[in-house]
Amino acid sequence: MRRKICVVTGTRAEYGLLYWLMKKIKEDEELDLQLVVTGMHLSPEFGLTYKQIEEDGFVIDEKVEMLLSSDTAVGVAKSMGLAIIGFAEAFERLQPDLLIVLGDRFEMLAVAQTALIMQLPIAHIHGGELTFGAYDDAIRHSISKMATWHFTSTESHRERVIQLGEHPERVWNVGALGIENILKIPLLSKDELYDDLKIDKEKPLFLITHHPETNGTRNGIHPLLAALANYKENNLVFTKSNADNGGREINEEIERFVSKNKNAYLFDSLGQLRYLSAVKHADVVIGNSSSGLIEVPYLETPTVNCGDRQKGREYPSSVISVSLDENSIHFGIQQALKYQMPYEKIFGNGQSSEKIIRNLKSIHTYLVQKEFYGL
């Protein structure tokens, strides 16, 4: 009997990481892929990216509308409440054998809470990581405690999940899913990318993604924009911030900056092909997205990681961490432009989805009565 594996995705970045895993589940004769789409995928403000999922050939089994047009803490909390209601109804209809949840966003916390009460087993990807500058850190560990099966991106992350009390036999280090995209997707040439984005072919490219630091009070966009204002001879390509507390405020500030600077461009979503192509051809990637620490080094582009959002996360030497002030960011950009050291690749060899599928198929039953594993 084929097992029903339900994958939930709520953001463009998360879908990009899950793409090859979803594809392999869909093609496997022993598994049935169920797909639930939620969050920013369904929002016109963030580009209605569910359409890209459908264009990629996936059938969306359920769409769970949950995102309020608010980036306040109250708005996000209310969105989570709507999500729990929607996921409960969707899972009741789908009756999955296993849920796959990636990462640490508030949408995925609502998924895990719902699954816990409905006694649906969870496989959690990218647990055991640390990001002290965002409440994602607590969400990630919480999901790990609600999950039964765990797939981490490094051995130290695996050890941390075990430290949380999860049995070692249910925790596998499979590497980072995003590396698979880099190795398998034929990327655009520089000319193709510049034509597609309609940016100045004579100027080098800076790629910028900046999200709120949800564990603090600063959104950090003002010193970042002040530093970038010094780079008039560069194409400044921004992708929108996410729907966390303060994300819309960041996007509004970027929109004002773009309206005043002809060398600056803002995109709701680049999609994985254009995003990875932009990483490859950029002189530097700037901001505080986790992709700057995980995927970007594999394309041999330096990263300037701004502020505390990713504080605590493992990263290679091509990532230059700076504080959120104009001078530090400017100094970091200058250091990145001079970077010539080898690019360390610490997140696996791009075979994560194959390893996950192999381990999922080796499990006799997904329903396990968990006990705390003491060290």
Stockholm file with secondary structure:
# STOCKHOLM 1.0

chainA/1-375         MRRKICVVTGTRAEYGLLYWLMKKIKEDEELDLQLVVTGMHLSPEFGLTYKQIEEDGFVIDEKVEMLLSSDTAVGVAKSMGLAIIGFAEAFERLQPDLLIVLGDRFEMLAVAQTALIMQLPIAHIHGGELTFGAYDDAIRHSISKMATWHFTSTESHRERVIQLGEHPERVWNVGALGIENILKIPLLSKDELYDDLKIDKEKPLFLITHHPETNGTRNGIHPLLAALANYKENNLVFTKSNADNGGREINEEIERFVSKNKNAYLFDSLGQLRYLSAVKHADVVIGNSSSGLIEVPYLETPTVNCGDRQKGREYPSSVISVSLDENSIHFGIQQALKYQMPYEKIFGNGQSSEKIIRNLKSIHTYLVQKEFYGL
#=GR chainA/1-375 SS CCEEEEEEECSHHHHHHHHHHHHHHHHCTTEEEEEEEEGGGGCGGGTCTHHHHHHTTCCCCEEECCCCSCCSHHHHHHHHHHHHHHHHHHHHHHCCSEEEEESCCHHHHHHHHHHHHTTCCEEEESCSCCCTTSTHHHHHHHHHHHCSEEEESSHHHHHHHHHTTCCGGGEEECCCTHHHHHHHSCCCCHHHHHHHHTCCTTSCEEEEECCCCTTSSCCCHHHHHHHHTTCTTSEEEEECCCSSTTHHHHHHHHHHHHHHCTTEEEESCCHHHHHHHHHHHCSEEEESCTHHHHTGGGGTCCEEEESSTTTTCCCCTTEEEECSSHHHHHHHHHHHHTCCSCCCCCSCSSCHHHHHHHHHHHCSCSCCCCCCCCC
#=GC SS_cons         CCEEEEEEECSHHHHHHHHHHHHHHHHCTTEEEEEEEEGGGGCGGGTCTHHHHHHTTCCCCEEECCCCSCCSHHHHHHHHHHHHHHHHHHHHHHCCSEEEEESCCHHHHHHHHHHHHTTCCEEEESCSCCCTTSTHHHHHHHHHHHCSEEEESSHHHHHHHHHTTCCGGGEEECCCTHHHHHHHSCCCCHHHHHHHHTCCTTSCEEEEECCCCTTSSCCCHHHHHHHHTTCTTSEEEEECCCSSTTHHHHHHHHHHHHHHCTTEEEESCCHHHHHHHHHHHCSEEEESCTHHHHTGGGGTCCEEEESSTTTTCCCCTTEEEECSSHHHHHHHHHHHHTCCSCCCCCSCSSCHHHHHHHHHHHCSCSCCCCCCCCC
//
